[in-house]
Amino acid sequence: MTYAHAAQAIADISTSAELLFDYLDDQASLGSHMQKSSMMMLGGRMSYELDAAQGRAVGSVIKMYGNILGLRLFVEGVVIEYQPPRRKVWETRGRPNLVVIGAYRMGCEISGSDGASRLRVFINYDHPATFTGQFLGPLFGPIYARWCVNRMANDAASKFR
């Protein structure tokens, strides 16, 4: 599937690809910015529901629930690529109930060796299919997408400082 929009963040991190991948492979670490109330989340937050594989295998399901300003949010994703310690990609399944980003593919890639890694976190996305999403998506989708990938990359870099 192709998506109309994209954002990415790159960080050089002083740790091995294996340790970095282990950190990112834990959904609580990777999505910690979504689980806390913040200005970008308009005071809301998301919580995760993981299947038995915990998002650590192709076909594994990751669900997120939450609310922002009284709106109920939901998205279900499935891991479509899983190549430890180098690459993990997941993609939405069905129709996400989100405000500024609709269907998306997201992932992380790690390159490097000898205790130094380069991390690339990316998201490819469409605007939501709703009437409100078609208005808010172009305005706030790019800002939110950049915030999300930057937070993931910066949180990982902070973990290994």
Backbone as CSV, one residue per row, in Angstrom:
resi,resn,N_x,N_y,N_z,CA_x,CA_y,CA_z,C_x,C_y,C_z
1,MET,0.841,-1.180,0.000,0.000,0.000,0.000,0.883,1.239,0.000
2,THR,0.488,2.241,-0.711,1.233,3.496,-0.725,0.459,4.546,0.072
3,TYR,1.194,5.474,0.618,0.624,6.527,1.452,1.032,7.877,0.880
4,ALA,0.220,8.881,1.120,0.429,10.198,0.523,1.462,11.051,1.260
5,HIS,1.709,10.773,2.533,2.552,11.648,3.348,3.569,10.827,4.135
6,ALA,4.652,11.498,4.545,5.705,10.790,5.269,6.457,11.740,6.195
7,ALA,7.039,11.160,7.228,7.949,11.874,8.128,8.966,10.866,8.632
8,GLN,10.140,11.362,8.979,11.166,10.486,9.544,12.055,11.270,10.483
9,ALA,12.725,10.521,11.362,13.717,11.106,12.262,14.903,10.160,12.285
10,ILE,16.096,10.736,12.350,17.330,9.956,12.378,18.124,10.370,13.608
11,ALA,18.665,9.376,14.301,19.485,9.652,15.484,20.672,8.696,15.505
12,ASP,21.832,9.231,15.842,23.015,8.405,16.077,23.053,8.100,17.567
13,ILE,23.143,6.809,17.894,23.014,6.364,19.278,24.195,5.480,19.634
14,SER,24.781,5.757,20.783,25.983,5.047,21.234,25.629,3.749,21.942
15,THR,25.135,2.806,21.170,24.884,1.462,21.678,24.831,0.504,20.499
16,SER,24.843,-0.762,20.793,24.794,-1.765,19.728,23.401,-1.832,19.115
17,ALA,23.332,-2.321,17.902,22.044,-2.497,17.231,21.160,-3.445,18.035
18,GLU,21.757,-4.461,18.647,20.985,-5.434,19.418,20.312,-4.794,20.629
19,LEU,21.058,-4.011,21.399,20.474,-3.358,22.572,19.431,-2.314,22.169
20,LEU,19.708,-1.570,21.113,18.764,-0.572,20.639,17.481,-1.228,20.148
21,PHE,17.612,-2.295,19.381,16.429,-2.994,18.880,15.606,-3.554,20.041
22,ASP,16.268,-4.141,21.037,15.549,-4.666,22.207,14.738,-3.573,22.886
23,TYR,15.312,-2.385,23.017,14.601,-1.264,23.625,13.389,-0.872,22.775
24,LEU,13.590,-0.715,21.469,12.516,-0.290,20.575,11.449,-1.365,20.384
25,ASP,11.825,-2.617,20.572,10.912,-3.729,20.377,9.900,-3.854,21.520
26,ASP,10.129,-3.139,22.601,9.208,-3.098,23.733,8.225,-1.951,23.486
27,GLN,6.976,-2.274,23.236,5.996,-1.249,22.865,5.854,-0.175,23.938
28,ALA,6.031,-0.544,25.207,5.952,0.447,26.289,7.067,1.477,26.158
29,SER,8.247,1.063,25.717,9.355,2.002,25.493,9.116,2.818,24.233
30,LEU,8.818,2.134,23.153,8.657,2.791,21.863,7.530,3.816,21.875
31,GLY,6.420,3.480,22.493,5.269,4.362,22.478,5.038,5.107,23.774
32,SER,6.089,5.283,24.562,5.917,5.937,25.866,5.344,7.350,25.722
33,HIS,5.676,8.051,24.640,5.170,9.408,24.429,3.656,9.436,24.223
34,MET,3.078,8.325,23.797,1.635,8.257,23.577,0.874,7.927,24.860
35,GLN,1.570,7.363,25.822,0.922,6.904,27.042,0.878,7.966,28.133
36,LYS,1.476,9.122,27.856,1.503,10.223,28.819,0.665,11.377,28.283
37,SER,-0.009,12.037,29.165,-0.749,13.230,28.788,0.252,14.302,28.350
38,SER,-0.015,14.937,27.216,0.903,15.962,26.714,0.137,16.992,25.888
39,MET,0.788,18.083,25.606,0.185,19.124,24.783,-0.138,18.588,23.382
40,MET,0.771,17.805,22.807,0.534,17.262,21.466,-0.625,16.276,21.456
41,MET,-0.895,15.674,22.596,-2.022,14.748,22.711,-3.257,15.476,23.245
42,LEU,-3.175,16.819,23.325,-4.269,17.656,23.812,-4.804,17.169,25.158
43,GLY,-3.872,16.729,26.005,-4.225,16.260,27.338,-4.666,14.811,27.389
44,GLY,-4.849,14.185,26.243,-5.258,12.785,26.201,-4.056,11.859,26.207
45,ARG,-4.335,10.593,26.178,-3.267,9.596,26.091,-3.835,8.303,25.539
46,MET,-2.936,7.433,25.134,-3.322,6.146,24.553,-2.804,5.030,25.452
47,SER,-3.478,3.895,25.394,-2.990,2.699,26.081,-2.929,1.569,25.059
48,TYR,-2.089,0.594,25.346,-1.834,-0.501,24.414,-2.481,-1.788,24.879
49,GLU,-2.885,-2.579,23.898,-3.298,-3.959,24.136,-2.514,-4.790,23.128
50,LEU,-1.713,-5.719,23.627,-0.848,-6.522,22.768,-1.306,-7.970,22.769
51,ASP,-1.066,-8.671,21.679,-1.389,-10.088,21.626,-0.298,-10.893,22.327
52,ALA,-0.377,-12.197,22.253,0.574,-13.067,22.958,2.014,-12.844,22.502
53,ALA,2.223,-12.455,21.242,3.582,-12.221,20.733,4.119,-10.855,21.133
54,GLN,3.292,-10.012,21.764,3.723,-8.702,22.268,4.285,-7.783,21.185
55,GLY,3.817,-7.936,19.940,4.306,-7.099,18.851,5.691,-7.491,18.376
56,ARG,6.113,-8.719,18.685,7.483,-9.147,18.381,7.554,-10.284,17.372
57,ALA,6.626,-10.273,16.404,6.630,-11.289,15.346,5.766,-10.790,14.193
58,VAL,6.063,-11.240,12.998,5.214,-10.908,11.855,3.817,-11.456,12.142
59,GLY,2.821,-10.624,11.929,1.441,-11.006,12.189,0.948,-10.620,13.571
60,SER,1.838,-10.208,14.446,1.456,-9.796,15.797,0.589,-8.538,15.735
61,VAL,-0.418,-8.472,16.608,-1.382,-7.370,16.597,-1.125,-6.430,17.769
62,ILE,-1.120,-5.143,17.453,-0.943,-4.079,18.442,-2.183,-3.187,18.357
63,LYS,-2.902,-3.047,19.462,-4.078,-2.182,19.501,-3.796,-1.008,20.426
64,MET,-4.277,0.169,20.046,-4.168,1.353,20.886,-5.555,1.955,21.072
65,TYR,-5.840,2.294,22.324,-7.110,2.921,22.694,-6.809,4.210,23.424
66,GLY,-7.699,5.166,23.328,-7.522,6.382,24.097,-8.616,7.364,23.806
67,ASN,-8.427,8.570,24.322,-9.355,9.638,24.002,-8.644,10.974,24.098
68,ILE,-9.122,11.881,23.271,-8.609,13.247,23.233,-9.830,14.166,23.170
69,LEU,-9.896,15.079,24.109,-11.010,16.037,24.156,-12.369,15.349,24.080
70,GLY,-12.490,14.214,24.746,-13.750,13.489,24.775,-13.993,12.584,23.582
71,LEU,-13.119,12.617,22.574,-13.257,11.741,21.407,-12.565,10.410,21.682
72,ARG,-13.258,9.326,21.421,-12.659,8.002,21.588,-11.793,7.695,20.364
73,LEU,-10.573,7.238,20.625,-9.636,6.902,19.560,-9.346,5.404,19.592
74,PHE,-9.081,4.853,18.425,-8.729,3.436,18.333,-7.943,3.216,17.050
75,VAL,-6.930,2.393,17.164,-6.193,1.959,15.981,-5.669,0.547,16.243
76,GLU,-5.728,-0.263,15.206,-5.200,-1.619,15.290,-4.127,-1.762,14.223
77,GLY,-2.970,-2.229,14.629,-1.875,-2.423,13.694,-1.383,-3.847,13.728
78,VAL,-0.712,-4.231,12.681,-0.143,-5.570,12.602,1.307,-5.449,12.131
79,VAL,2.182,-6.215,12.749,3.598,-6.218,12.377,3.724,-6.914,11.022
80,ILE,4.313,-6.219,10.045,4.436,-6.785,8.700,5.878,-7.148,8.334
81,GLU,6.851,-6.592,9.068,8.257,-6.961,8.891,8.896,-7.033,10.263
82,TYR,9.691,-8.069,10.479,10.353,-8.225,11.771,11.706,-8.890,11.529
83,GLN,12.762,-8.074,11.555,14.111,-8.550,11.256,15.083,-8.078,12.333
84,PRO,15.017,-8.647,13.539,15.932,-8.215,14.611,17.381,-8.433,14.197
85,PRO,18.280,-7.576,14.520,18.136,-6.295,15.202,18.143,-5.103,14.242
86,ARG,17.637,-5.282,13.045,17.773,-4.233,12.027,16.494,-3.502,11.638
87,ARG,15.348,-4.188,11.620,14.159,-3.543,11.054,12.877,-4.139,11.643
88,LYS,11.931,-3.230,11.918,10.595,-3.631,12.344,9.610,-2.638,11.731
89,VAL,8.536,-3.154,11.125,7.539,-2.308,10.477,6.152,-2.844,10.840
90,TRP,5.243,-1.916,11.149,3.859,-2.290,11.404,2.948,-1.358,10.622
91,GLU,1.738,-1.837,10.373,0.807,-1.111,9.518,-0.595,-1.224,10.109
92,THR,-1.381,-0.169,9.939,-2.747,-0.211,10.444,-3.561,-1.242,9.671
93,ARG,-4.551,-1.743,10.368,-5.475,-2.713,9.781,-6.882,-2.167,10.008
94,GLY,-7.710,-2.256,9.002,-9.049,-1.703,9.125,-9.007,-0.185,9.001
95,ARG,-9.982,0.460,9.586,-10.074,1.923,9.506,-9.788,2.517,10.884
96,PRO,-8.634,3.154,11.060,-8.316,3.741,12.356,-9.297,4.858,12.715
97,ASN,-9.604,4.973,13.972,-10.428,6.072,14.464,-9.497,7.066,15.153
98,LEU,-8.840,7.895,14.331,-7.881,8.890,14.797,-8.299,10.253,14.266
99,VAL,-7.669,11.312,14.752,-8.110,12.662,14.424,-7.316,13.294,13.283
100,VAL,-5.975,13.240,13.326,-5.179,13.968,12.327,-4.358,13.066,11.414
101,ILE,-4.275,11.795,11.729,-3.591,10.820,10.878,-4.540,9.646,10.692
102,GLY,-4.618,9.158,9.476,-5.467,8.004,9.201,-4.641,6.735,9.150
103,ALA,-4.843,5.942,8.116,-4.082,4.709,7.935,-2.597,5.051,7.817
104,TYR,-1.750,4.175,8.361,-0.314,4.441,8.301,0.517,3.167,8.324
105,ARG,1.751,3.317,7.886,2.799,2.309,8.037,3.908,3.000,8.807
106,MET,4.407,2.334,9.839,5.429,2.937,10.697,6.494,1.902,10.986
107,GLY,7.703,2.373,11.230,8.743,1.415,11.553,10.033,2.061,11.990
108,CYS,10.984,1.190,12.292,12.320,1.646,12.658,13.347,0.761,11.960
109,GLU,14.437,1.404,11.570,15.566,0.729,10.932,16.826,1.104,11.697
110,ILE,17.689,0.127,11.895,18.934,0.353,12.628,20.090,-0.131,11.776
111,SER,21.095,0.720,11.637,22.323,0.333,10.947,23.500,0.683,11.849
112,GLY,24.655,0.149,11.530,25.847,0.450,12.308,26.405,-0.795,12.965
113,SER,27.534,-0.605,13.642,28.189,-1.721,14.327,29.168,-1.176,15.363
114,ASP,29.793,-2.080,16.088,30.807,-1.730,17.091,30.298,-0.728,18.132
115,GLY,29.095,-0.944,18.628,28.587,-0.115,19.705,28.039,1.237,19.282
116,ALA,27.923,1.487,17.985,27.338,2.744,17.500,26.270,2.400,16.467
117,SER,25.113,3.001,16.626,23.988,2.694,15.735,23.372,3.971,15.185
118,ARG,22.866,3.863,13.999,22.062,4.938,13.419,20.627,4.417,13.359
119,LEU,19.732,5.175,13.967,18.321,4.818,14.017,17.541,5.720,13.077
120,ARG,16.686,5.108,12.293,15.727,5.857,11.475,14.334,5.381,11.866
121,VAL,13.521,6.310,12.336,12.118,6.035,12.648,11.298,6.736,11.570
122,PHE,10.337,6.043,10.998,9.573,6.631,9.902,8.088,6.329,10.034
123,ILE,7.307,7.188,9.410,5.874,6.958,9.270,5.451,7.418,7.885
124,ASN,4.683,6.598,7.216,4.031,6.928,5.954,2.540,6.877,6.265
125,TYR,1.801,7.909,5.903,0.422,7.979,6.364,-0.487,8.700,5.368
126,ASP,-1.767,8.488,5.572,-2.804,9.223,4.862,-3.554,10.064,5.885
127,HIS,-4.301,11.028,5.400,-5.185,11.787,6.283,-6.380,10.904,6.620
128,PRO,-7.036,11.167,7.744,-8.233,10.389,8.076,-9.304,10.547,7.002
129,ALA,-10.110,9.516,6.837,-11.149,9.523,5.807,-12.405,10.280,6.246
130,THR,-12.465,10.691,7.497,-13.652,11.395,7.994,-13.682,12.835,7.486
131,PHE,-14.856,13.447,7.555,-14.991,14.847,7.151,-14.075,15.737,7.997
132,THR,-14.108,15.538,9.305,-13.253,16.315,10.211,-11.784,16.048,9.924
133,GLY,-11.445,14.786,9.684,-10.066,14.414,9.394,-9.544,15.021,8.107
134,GLN,-10.410,15.172,7.133,-9.996,15.788,5.872,-9.657,17.265,6.057
135,PHE,-10.235,17.884,7.062,-9.942,19.279,7.377,-8.732,19.381,8.312
136,LEU,-8.720,18.584,9.398,-7.654,18.673,10.401,-6.365,17.980,9.966
137,GLY,-6.481,16.914,9.169,-5.303,16.164,8.739,-4.253,17.012,8.037
138,PRO,-4.633,17.779,7.003,-3.638,18.604,6.325,-3.029,19.676,7.229
139,LEU,-3.789,20.161,8.191,-3.280,21.195,9.104,-2.335,20.630,10.166
140,PHE,-2.751,19.535,10.786,-2.031,19.050,11.956,-1.327,17.703,11.766
141,GLY,-1.677,16.962,10.717,-1.035,15.670,10.473,0.479,15.754,10.362
142,PRO,1.024,16.682,9.548,2.485,16.768,9.433,3.169,17.130,10.757
143,ILE,2.551,17.997,11.531,3.120,18.387,12.830,3.127,17.194,13.772
144,TYR,2.007,16.484,13.823,1.904,15.328,14.709,2.864,14.217,14.280
145,ALA,2.947,13.938,12.978,3.826,12.874,12.478,5.283,13.167,12.832
146,ARG,5.718,14.419,12.632,7.102,14.785,12.981,7.338,14.656,14.479
147,TRP,6.386,15.105,15.276,6.509,14.992,16.730,6.668,13.535,17.146
148,CYS,5.860,12.685,16.576,5.856,11.273,16.952,7.199,10.594,16.627
149,VAL,7.678,10.729,15.398,8.943,10.071,15.038,10.116,10.701,15.782
150,ASN,10.083,12.020,15.971,11.157,12.672,16.739,11.174,12.202,18.188
151,ARG,10.011,12.057,18.797,9.955,11.574,20.180,10.515,10.169,20.291
152,MET,10.156,9.299,19.356,10.672,7.921,19.395,12.186,7.908,19.273
153,ALA,12.724,8.660,18.325,14.173,8.693,18.125,14.869,9.351,19.310
154,ASN,14.341,10.458,19.795,14.972,11.161,20.927,14.876,10.383,22.221
155,ASP,13.753,9.708,22.454,13.636,8.877,23.655,14.656,7.741,23.627
156,ALA,14.858,7.140,22.471,15.864,6.072,22.354,17.265,6.623,22.590
157,ALA,17.564,7.782,22.011,18.888,8.388,22.211,19.107,8.726,23.680
158,SER,18.075,9.240,24.355,18.203,9.574,25.776,18.432,8.336,26.621
159,LYS,17.804,7.250,26.259,17.962,5.980,27.011,19.416,5.542,27.051
160,PHE,20.161,5.779,25.986,21.532,5.261,25.887,22.598,6.347,26.051
161,ARG,22.255,7.506,26.592,23.250,8.540,26.862,24.044,8.183,28.081
